[in-house]
Amino acid sequence: MLKLEQINKVFNEATPDEKIALDEINLELKSGDFVTVIGSNGAGKSTMLNMISGALTPDFGEIEIAGKDVTKLPEYVRSRMIGRVFQDPMAGTAPSMTIEENLAMAYSRNKKRVLRRGVDKKRREFFRSSLETLHLNLENRLNAKVGMLSGGERQALSLLMATFTQPSILLLDEHTAALDPSRAELITKLTKELVEKDQLTTLMITHNMQQALDLGNRLIMMDKGQIIIEVGAEEKKGLTIDKLMAEFQRIRGEQLTSDKALLSV
């Protein structure tokens, strides 16, 4: 469903500020895989997601989504195949538009554009039933402006909008990091439910190592633009934070005092 081959990205090349953001990344997700991604700041996690979404172009390498080479396709074209939720609850929705208008816009993302009169009764009922799964009473607030919602409500709406068209790939970029613990727990629970319901192929970045262990069937750790650890479904079941940190130290031969704090253990 998703394939990255030899993806390389260098910022500020041939200058004193040169940084290798991605160093020949290879990664493949089969249909229904839910892969969590961890690593300290600057490891290349968000750069990889931006590469998949089309916000960035690799210096070399190829990207396939659902068997199609999308390496040179612009972001707006790829968006028909991709759902994405950002860390910032203010991103991903239009604050000046109503909940219903935001849902209608997301619903049409992967469909042919046609002229039609607003939202009909059938579609409105679909929106209501979809919102009911969030258990936030948003189904009774269809005409409320999204900018008036709390951060948790807005992130829940963003998650729903990203998933209910069943995208080929769902990208979650630290989508619980900016929320308070209770809201983060709610969004984590909703993520698990929505991904499992439609068996969505998902790539999720998180700084929370326990969250990375609890969610999904695979895990990867990135460091200095490389994937240094890959954990499959069976191995992941018995994995602990201490075992993961010990494996990092074995591979890199260095202590993780600062990184452990950054990874929200």
C-alpha positions in Angstrom: 0.0 0.0 0.0 2.9 2.3 0.7 6.5 1.9 -0.4 9.5 4.1 0.0 12.7 3.1 -1.9 16.1 4.8 -1.3 14.5 8.1 -0.2 17.2 10.7 0.4 16.8 14.4 1.4 19.5 16.9 2.2 18.7 20.4 3.4 21.1 23.3 2.8 23.4 21.1 0.8 27.1 22.3 0.4 26.7 24.9 3.1 27.9 25.0 6.7 24.3 24.3 7.7 24.0 21.1 5.6 21.8 18.5 7.2 21.0 15.0 6.0 17.3 14.7 6.9 16.7 11.3 5.3 19.4 8.9 4.5 18.3 6.2 1.9 15.1 5.3 3.7 13.4 2.1 2.7 10.0 1.2 4.1 7.0 -0.8 3.0 3.5 -0.9 4.5 1.1 -3.6 3.4 -2.6 -3.0 3.4 -3.9 -2.7 7.0 -0.5 -2.2 8.6 -0.5 0.3 11.5 3.1 1.4 12.0 4.2 3.6 14.9 7.3 5.8 14.4 9.5 7.0 17.3 12.7 8.9 17.5 14.1 12.1 19.1 13.8 15.6 17.6 15.6 15.9 14.3 15.5 12.1 13.6 13.6 12.7 10.3 10.2 11.5 11.3 8.1 14.5 10.1 10.4 14.9 7.0 9.4 11.4 6.0 5.7 12.2 6.4 6.1 15.4 4.4 7.8 13.4 1.7 4.9 10.9 1.6 2.3 13.7 1.5 4.1 15.6 -1.2 4.9 18.6 0.9 8.6 17.8 0.2 10.3 16.2 -2.8 13.1 13.7 -2.4 16.5 14.4 -3.8 16.4 10.8 -5.1 14.3 7.7 -4.5 10.7 6.6 -5.3 7.4 6.7 -3.4 4.5 4.4 -4.2 1.0 4.6 -2.8 -1.5 1.8 -3.7 0.9 0.6 -6.4 1.1 4.0 -8.1 4.4 6.0 -8.4 3.6 9.3 -6.8 7.2 10.6 -6.4 6.6 13.6 -8.8 2.9 14.2 -8.1 2.1 17.4 -6.3 0.6 17.5 -2.8 -2.9 18.4 -3.9 -3.1 15.3 -6.2 -1.8 13.0 -3.5 -4.3 14.4 -1.0 -7.0 12.3 -2.7 -5.2 9.2 -1.5 -4.0 10.4 1.9 -5.6 11.4 5.1 -3.5 13.4 7.5 -3.8 14.7 11.1 -1.3 17.2 12.4 0.0 18.0 15.9 -1.6 21.4 15.9 -5.4 21.1 16.5 -5.8 24.3 14.5 -4.4 22.7 11.4 -6.4 20.5 9.1 -9.8 22.2 9.5 -11.2 25.6 8.4 -12.1 27.5 11.6 -14.5 30.0 9.9 -16.6 27.2 8.4 -19.1 25.1 10.3 -18.7 21.4 11.3 -21.0 20.4 8.5 -19.1 22.5 5.9 -15.8 21.0 7.0 -17.1 17.5 6.8 -18.6 18.2 3.3 -15.2 19.5 2.1 -13.4 16.4 3.5 -16.1 14.1 2.0 -15.4 15.5 -1.5 -11.7 15.2 -1.2 -11.3 12.0 -3.3 -14.4 12.5 -5.5 -15.0 14.2 -8.8 -16.0 17.8 -8.3 -19.6 18.5 -9.5 -21.9 21.5 -9.0 -24.6 20.6 -6.5 -26.9 22.3 -3.9 -25.3 22.3 -0.5 -25.6 19.2 1.7 -28.6 17.0 1.1 -30.6 15.1 3.8 -28.9 11.8 3.2 -25.4 13.2 3.5 -26.3 15.2 6.6 -27.5 12.0 8.2 -24.3 10.3 7.3 -22.4 13.2 8.9 -24.5 12.9 12.0 -24.0 9.1 12.4 -20.2 9.5 11.8 -20.0 12.2 14.4 -21.9 10.1 16.9 -18.9 7.7 17.0 -16.8 10.4 18.6 -19.2 10.6 21.7 -18.7 14.4 21.9 -22.2 15.5 21.0 -20.9 17.2 17.8 -23.7 15.5 15.8 -26.0 18.1 17.4 -23.7 21.0 16.6 -23.4 20.7 12.8 -23.9 24.5 12.3 -21.3 25.4 15.0 -18.1 27.1 13.7 -15.1 24.9 14.0 -13.1 27.7 15.5 -15.3 27.6 18.5 -14.5 24.0 19.4 -12.0 23.0 22.0 -8.6 21.6 21.0 -9.7 18.0 21.8 -13.0 18.4 19.9 -11.2 19.9 16.9 -8.6 17.1 16.8 -11.3 14.5 17.0 -13.1 16.1 14.1 -9.8 16.3 12.2 -9.3 12.6 12.8 -12.8 11.8 11.6 -12.4 13.9 8.5 -9.1 12.2 7.7 -10.5 8.7 8.0 -14.1 8.6 6.8 -13.3 8.6 3.1 -11.0 5.5 3.8 -7.8 6.9 2.4 -5.1 4.6 0.9 -2.7 5.8 3.7 -3.4 7.7 6.9 -0.6 9.9 8.3 -0.7 10.9 12.0 1.9 13.5 12.9 2.1 13.5 16.7 -1.6 14.2 16.7 -2.0 13.9 20.5 1.1 15.8 21.6 -0.6 19.2 22.0 -3.5 17.9 24.0 -3.9 17.6 27.8 -3.7 14.0 29.1 -7.4 13.3 29.2 -8.0 14.6 25.7 -4.9 12.8 24.4 -6.3 9.6 25.9 -9.6 10.2 24.1 -7.9 10.8 20.7 -5.7 7.7 21.2 -8.8 5.6 21.8 -10.6 7.1 18.8 -7.6 6.5 16.6 -7.5 2.8 17.6 -11.2 2.4 16.9 -11.3 4.2 13.6 -8.2 2.5 12.2 -9.4 -0.9 13.2 -13.0 -0.4 11.9 -11.8 0.3 8.4 -8.5 -1.5 8.6 -6.7 1.7 7.5 -3.1 1.5 6.5 -1.5 4.0 9.0 1.8 5.6 9.8 1.8 7.4 13.1 4.6 9.5 14.6 4.7 9.8 18.4 7.1 10.9 21.1 5.3 8.8 23.6 7.0 5.4 23.7 4.3 3.7 25.6 1.7 4.9 23.0 4.0 3.6 20.3 4.1 0.2 21.9 0.4 0.0 22.7 -0.9 1.0 19.2 -0.4 -0.7 15.9 1.1 -4.0 14.7 4.6 -2.7 13.8 7.1 -0.1 15.1 10.1 1.6 13.7 12.7 3.9 15.4 14.5 6.6 13.5 17.7 8.4 14.3 19.8 10.8 12.2 17.7 10.3 9.1 17.8 6.5 9.2 15.5 3.7 10.3 17.6 1.9 12.8 15.1 -0.4 14.4 12.1 -2.3 12.9 9.9 -4.4 15.0 7.3 -6.8 13.6 3.9 -7.8 15.0 5.1 -10.8 17.1 8.2 -9.2 18.5 6.2 -6.0 19.4 3.8 -8.0 21.7 6.7 -8.6 24.2 8.5 -5.3 23.7 9.0 -2.9 26.6 10.4 0.6 26.8 13.5 -0.7 28.6 14.2 -3.3 25.9 13.7 -0.7 23.2 16.1 1.7 24.8 18.6 -1.1 25.3 18.5 -2.0 21.6 19.0 1.6 20.6 22.1 1.8 22.8 23.4 -1.5 21.4 23.0 -0.2 17.8 24.4 3.3 18.4 26.8 2.5 21.2 25.7 5.6 23.2 23.6 6.6 26.1 20.1 8.0 25.8 19.8 10.3 28.8 18.6 13.3 26.7 16.7 11.3 24.1 14.8 9.4 26.8 13.4 12.6 28.1 12.5 13.7 24.6 10.7 10.5 24.0 8.2 11.1 26.8 8.9 7.8 28.7 
